[in-house]
Amino acid sequence: MTGELARKTKAPLTLAERRAVRARRRRAIRIALAALWCGVFAVVFLMPTVLTFANSFMTESEITSNYGAVFEKNDQGGKKFIAERVNLKLIPDKVTFSQYATTFLKSPDYLLKFWNSVILVLPIVVFQVAIAALAAYSFMRTRGRIKELLLFVYIFVMLMPYQVTLVPNYLVADSLGILGTRWSIVLPGVFAPFSVFILTKGMRRIPYSLIEAAKLDGAGEWHIFSKICLPMCKGSLFSVAILVFIDYWNMVEQVLIMMPDADKQPLSVFLSQINTGEIGLAFAVATIYMVPAILLFLYGEEYLIEGITYSGGLKG
Amino acid sequence: MRESTRAEKLISMCYLLPSFVGVMVFFVAPFAQIIRYALVDNPIANNFVGIENFIKVFENSAFRRAAGNTARFSVMAVPLAVALSLLLAMLLEAQIPGKSKFRTFFLSPMMVPVASIVLIWQVIFDYNGALNGVLASIGVTPFDWMKSDYSHVIIVVLFLWKNLGYNMILFMAALSNIPKALLEAAAVDGASALRRFWQIKFRFLTPTLLFVTILSLINSFKVFREVYLLTGDYPYEDLYLLQHFMNNTFKSLDYQKLSAAAIIMGLFMALIIGILFIVEGRLGKDVEQ
């Protein structure tokens, strides 16, 4: 009886302790497992990018001996000495910048295509964000049934895939006589409603009392817009710019339909049409094409994440 | 919020004007023309033919194949995109060391242009490629992945690679919005981890879950980029997608077919977006603070 009692009074303590130890151990195992999985995923997610980057520093002969089996099989000429199997390699035998040198000095073609990308994407990013900021300000300042309906139309257009929106874009470009020119891609890009949607969400988070106070102090609409709203939305402006940039830096569909002229096409379409003898060069060009996007990502990751979070859910 | 004055409304209209005109001119107004094209036999004779153009599109074997392939791809890719990105978000939630580094890694593919990565995909999935090399060493006969029944699987992998990060961020935001006190209280009350997930987390996640599903569906229509850059204008027939069909129709300048197809796809998307709005409206009330 006394023994049982003693055990009973002692038992809860040890049980609690044991539980705590077990919980701690379970937690450690769980975190270790999660970290392990994250590691596996990280390798998969990074591998293609890292490989492309690493391969851009290989000599043409190393590329040919590694990947010749994939890219040279269409050659009709005499047999080349190439590896039977592909050899994916992370570290070059000899690090060389020759591919970059060739790109910059001897192959103006790629630089031209890169430039084509720049002059298509830059105006789209700048003007889409600027026009959208104005529109978002309007959606924030006055609300009403018509405004809400209009915002609904914007969201609708935003969610439509290219398979649908390219048809109206094409018809308008055709009747404006800009088909085949850069305008046929830049103009629909400038007016695409994506930024309006995100920026409206951002601006509607500005406390209304702030605007009321500015009005009482006699500030005009332009002053409120440029001196209060824009600075307060700096984050969402930047995140929208990043999202728009990456979307158009990647463009394929519009170009194929609106601008079949290869001379004007951006690198995003052209890179896949690389000649078989220039695979090493292609890796260098591919890396050059990644650089602006990657830099934006590294410098603006927090903004990017903010922008993505804003895009979640359709309500303001 | 108080009512806006008339003058304010007018000024506000001016700010909206550039965007409004652009959206109307390039996206909305041409639809009147598209509807007209879809209902006549040809733009010159202008004979009203009712829904004949729509029937023609539905009977068109290329359209059917394209729609079928696109649907098949989306059905495979979307659930995986939702489930795996939720998994990634929850892995990062588990307070692992270097959480923000991993987040960066998982998000990075979305910033890498498809065109830059295509070469590596080719090296991996080609007949003479790395994947077959590995498989051959364990005795599997090599075959051309992009021209096989597995071509869809490859495209799904590329799609997931690119899109999981974006979805993951959305889920991470949703997970961080779940009140910690609620989860702790449930844990103290002895609710198992599984129960806490289904009864608390899942309910808070449902709106995001739905949004990510629709977003992934819309993104799945963009996978044409990967397919085009990997296989060009004429892919293996399993990879012939709706965008390929539209490209070919543009090339033949068949405005009737083009318009009817655009309307069909537009209506289909409108249906999905409508569902999104309705369900979001219902769920939104449920979990709002």
Chai-1 contact restraints between the chains, C-beta under 6 A:
chainA,res_idxA,chainB,res_idxB,connection_type,confidence,min_distance_angstrom,max_distance_angstrom,comment,restraint_id
A,I31,B,A94,contact,1.0,0.0,6.0,A-B,restraint_1
A,I31,B,I96,contact,1.0,0.0,6.0,A-B,restraint_2
A,A34,B,L91,contact,1.0,0.0,6.0,A-B,restraint_3
A,A34,B,A94,contact,1.0,0.0,6.0,A-B,restraint_4
A,A34,B,I96,contact,1.0,0.0,6.0,A-B,restraint_5
A,A35,B,I96,contact,1.0,0.0,6.0,A-B,restraint_6
A,W37,B,L91,contact,1.0,0.0,6.0,A-B,restraint_7
A,C38,B,L91,contact,1.0,0.0,6.0,A-B,restraint_8
A,C38,B,I96,contact,1.0,0.0,6.0,A-B,restraint_9
A,C38,B,F102,contact,1.0,0.0,6.0,A-B,restraint_10
A,A42,B,F102,contact,1.0,0.0,6.0,A-B,restraint_11
A,A42,B,F105,contact,1.0,0.0,6.0,A-B,restraint_12
A,F45,B,F105,contact,1.0,0.0,6.0,A-B,restraint_13
A,F45,B,F106,contact,1.0,0.0,6.0,A-B,restraint_14
A,F45,B,P109,contact,1.0,0.0,6.0,A-B,restraint_15
A,L46,B,F105,contact,1.0,0.0,6.0,A-B,restraint_16
A,P48,B,I117,contact,1.0,0.0,6.0,A-B,restraint_17
A,P48,B,I120,contact,1.0,0.0,6.0,A-B,restraint_18
A,T49,B,V112,contact,1.0,0.0,6.0,A-B,restraint_19
A,L51,B,I120,contact,1.0,0.0,6.0,A-B,restraint_20
A,T52,B,S116,contact,1.0,0.0,6.0,A-B,restraint_21
A,T52,B,I120,contact,1.0,0.0,6.0,A-B,restraint_22
A,Y67,B,V123,contact,1.0,0.0,6.0,A-B,restraint_23
A,A69,B,N128,contact,1.0,0.0,6.0,A-B,restraint_24
A,V70,B,V123,contact,1.0,0.0,6.0,A-B,restraint_25
A,V70,B,D126,contact,1.0,0.0,6.0,A-B,restraint_26
A,V70,B,N128,contact,1.0,0.0,6.0,A-B,restraint_27
A,V70,B,G129,contact,1.0,0.0,6.0,A-B,restraint_28
A,R85,B,G133,contact,1.0,0.0,6.0,A-B,restraint_29
A,V86,B,V123,contact,1.0,0.0,6.0,A-B,restraint_30
A,V86,B,N128,contact,1.0,0.0,6.0,A-B,restraint_31
A,V86,B,G129,contact,1.0,0.0,6.0,A-B,restraint_32
A,V86,B,A130,contact,1.0,0.0,6.0,A-B,restraint_33
A,V86,B,G133,contact,1.0,0.0,6.0,A-B,restraint_34
A,L88,B,A130,contact,1.0,0.0,6.0,A-B,restraint_35
A,I131,B,P18,contact,1.0,0.0,6.0,A-B,restraint_36
A,I131,B,S19,contact,1.0,0.0,6.0,A-B,restraint_37
A,L134,B,Y15,contact,1.0,0.0,6.0,A-B,restraint_38
A,A135,B,L16,contact,1.0,0.0,6.0,A-B,restraint_39
A,A135,B,S19,contact,1.0,0.0,6.0,A-B,restraint_40
A,Y137,B,Y15,contact,1.0,0.0,6.0,A-B,restraint_41
A,S138,B,S12,contact,1.0,0.0,6.0,A-B,restraint_42
A,S138,B,Y15,contact,1.0,0.0,6.0,A-B,restraint_43
A,S138,B,L16,contact,1.0,0.0,6.0,A-B,restraint_44
A,R141,B,S12,contact,1.0,0.0,6.0,A-B,restraint_45
A,T142,B,S4,contact,1.0,0.0,6.0,A-B,restraint_46
A,T142,B,E8,contact,1.0,0.0,6.0,A-B,restraint_47
A,T142,B,K9,contact,1.0,0.0,6.0,A-B,restraint_48
A,T142,B,S12,contact,1.0,0.0,6.0,A-B,restraint_49
A,V157,B,F27,contact,1.0,0.0,6.0,A-B,restraint_50
A,L159,B,I218,contact,1.0,0.0,6.0,A-B,restraint_51
A,L159,B,I273,contact,1.0,0.0,6.0,A-B,restraint_52
A,M160,B,M269,contact,1.0,0.0,6.0,A-B,restraint_53
A,P161,B,F221,contact,1.0,0.0,6.0,A-B,restraint_54
A,Q163,B,L242,contact,1.0,0.0,6.0,A-B,restraint_55
A,Q163,B,Q243,contact,1.0,0.0,6.0,A-B,restraint_56
A,Q163,B,M246,contact,1.0,0.0,6.0,A-B,restraint_57
A,Q163,B,M265,contact,1.0,0.0,6.0,A-B,restraint_58
A,V164,B,A262,contact,1.0,0.0,6.0,A-B,restraint_59
A,V164,B,M265,contact,1.0,0.0,6.0,A-B,restraint_60
A,V164,B,G266,contact,1.0,0.0,6.0,A-B,restraint_61
A,V167,B,L258,contact,1.0,0.0,6.0,A-B,restraint_62
A,V167,B,A262,contact,1.0,0.0,6.0,A-B,restraint_63
A,P168,B,F27,contact,1.0,0.0,6.0,A-B,restraint_64
A,P168,B,P30,contact,1.0,0.0,6.0,A-B,restraint_65
A,N169,B,F26,contact,1.0,0.0,6.0,A-B,restraint_66
A,L171,B,P30,contact,1.0,0.0,6.0,A-B,restraint_67
A,L171,B,Q33,contact,1.0,0.0,6.0,A-B,restraint_68
A,V172,B,F26,contact,1.0,0.0,6.0,A-B,restraint_69
A,V172,B,P30,contact,1.0,0.0,6.0,A-B,restraint_70
A,P188,B,F26,contact,1.0,0.0,6.0,A-B,restraint_71
A,F191,B,G22,contact,1.0,0.0,6.0,A-B,restraint_72
A,F191,B,V23,contact,1.0,0.0,6.0,A-B,restraint_73
A,F191,B,F26,contact,1.0,0.0,6.0,A-B,restraint_74
A,P193,B,V23,contact,1.0,0.0,6.0,A-B,restraint_75
A,V196,B,S19,contact,1.0,0.0,6.0,A-B,restraint_76
A,E221,B,I11,contact,1.0,0.0,6.0,A-B,restraint_77
A,I246,B,M111,contact,1.0,0.0,6.0,A-B,restraint_78
A,W249,B,P113,contact,1.0,0.0,6.0,A-B,restraint_79
A,N250,B,P113,contact,1.0,0.0,6.0,A-B,restraint_80
A,N250,B,V114,contact,1.0,0.0,6.0,A-B,restraint_81
A,V252,B,R225,contact,1.0,0.0,6.0,A-B,restraint_82
A,V252,B,Y228,contact,1.0,0.0,6.0,A-B,restraint_83
A,L256,B,N247,contact,1.0,0.0,6.0,A-B,restraint_84
A,I257,B,F250,contact,1.0,0.0,6.0,A-B,restraint_85
A,S268,B,P113,contact,1.0,0.0,6.0,A-B,restraint_86
A,S268,B,A115,contact,1.0,0.0,6.0,A-B,restraint_87
A,L271,B,A115,contact,1.0,0.0,6.0,A-B,restraint_88
A,S272,B,V118,contact,1.0,0.0,6.0,A-B,restraint_89
A,S272,B,L229,contact,1.0,0.0,6.0,A-B,restraint_90
A,A282,B,L119,contact,1.0,0.0,6.0,A-B,restraint_91
A,A286,B,S116,contact,1.0,0.0,6.0,A-B,restraint_92
A,Y289,B,P113,contact,1.0,0.0,6.0,A-B,restraint_93
A,Y289,B,S116,contact,1.0,0.0,6.0,A-B,restraint_94
A,M290,B,V112,contact,1.0,0.0,6.0,A-B,restraint_95
A,M290,B,S116,contact,1.0,0.0,6.0,A-B,restraint_96
A,A293,B,M111,contact,1.0,0.0,6.0,A-B,restraint_97
A,F297,B,M111,contact,1.0,0.0,6.0,A-B,restraint_98
A,I305,B,I169,contact,1.0,0.0,6.0,A-B,restraint_99
A,I308,B,Y166,contact,1.0,0.0,6.0,A-B,restraint_100
A,I308,B,I169,contact,1.0,0.0,6.0,A-B,restraint_101
A,T309,B,A173,contact,1.0,0.0,6.0,A-B,restraint_102
A,G312,B,L170,contact,1.0,0.0,6.0,A-B,restraint_103
A,G312,B,F211,contact,1.0,0.0,6.0,A-B,restraint_104
A,G313,B,F211,contact,1.0,0.0,6.0,A-B,restraint_105
A,L314,B,E280,contact,1.0,0.0,6.0,A-B,restraint_106
